[in-house]
Each structure stands twice: as structure tokens, then as C-alpha cells.
Amino acid sequence: MKAKELVIMSRTELESKVAELKAELFNLRFQLATGQLQNTMVIQNVKRDIARCMTVLRQLEQKEAR
């Protein structure tokens, strides 16, 4: 997911996206523990997407505070 795509999303969309990504991360970690995950790089990519979403949410909070 690109940062440009996240900037145009609303606050509720971003929050739901974070929840969705955290659920996906949980499932990926479960697959890793059971030995079903083939590509471990996916975990890192999901973590980065979560961080991007959280960054955009924080920027929105700061913009609203001004």
C-alpha cells in the first residue's frame, strides 16, 4: 500500500484498515508458528503497512489539533 493512497482515506477508513492489517498480521504469525507460511517477507510488509497507516492517522490528529 502506498502512502499516497492512505492520505486520501478518511479517518474511519484508516482505522478499519489498521484493524484489518493487524488481523492479517496475527494470521501470518500463526501460519509462521505452524510452519505453513512460505514467504516470511509478507510479515514485514504488513508491519510496514500498519506503520504507514498509523503515521497518516497521527498526521491527521496533529492537523486537527491546529
N, C-alpha and C positions, 0 to 999 in steps of 0.2 A: 504494500500500500504506500502510495506516495504522499508526501506532506501536503502537496497542493490539493489533493483530493480531500484531505482531512480538514483543511482550512475552510472549505465551503460548506461543511456539515454543520448542523445545528448542535446545540449543547446536548439535547436528549439523544440525538443520533450518535454522538461521540460516546456518551455514557453507555449506551446499549452496545456499541462496537467494542468498548473496553470489556464489558461483561462477556460478550461473545468470544473475544480473544482469550480471556482468562479461562473460560471453559475449554476452549480448544487446547490451551497450554496444559491444563490438567489432564485431558485425554492423551495428549502426546507424552507426558511424563509417565502416565500409566502404561502406555504402549512400550515405552523405553524400559520400564521396570520388568515387564513381562517378556521382553525380547522380540516384540512384534514390529518395532519401529526400524525401518530400513535406512532412512536418511535422517541423521541426528541434526543436520543443519536446519531443519524445519523449526526446531525448538528455538534456536537463536533468532530466526526470522520473526517468529511470533512474539518473542520478547521485545524485539526492536519495534514491531508494530504497536505493541502496548505502550512502549515508551513514547512513541510519536504521538499517539492519541492523548496520553497524559500531558505531554508538553503543550499540545494545542489547547487542551482544557484549561491548563494553568494560564496560558496566554489570554484566553477569554476571561478568566477570573480577574486578571490584572487589568484588562481593558475596561471591564465593568466597574472596577474599583475607582477608576479615574473619573 
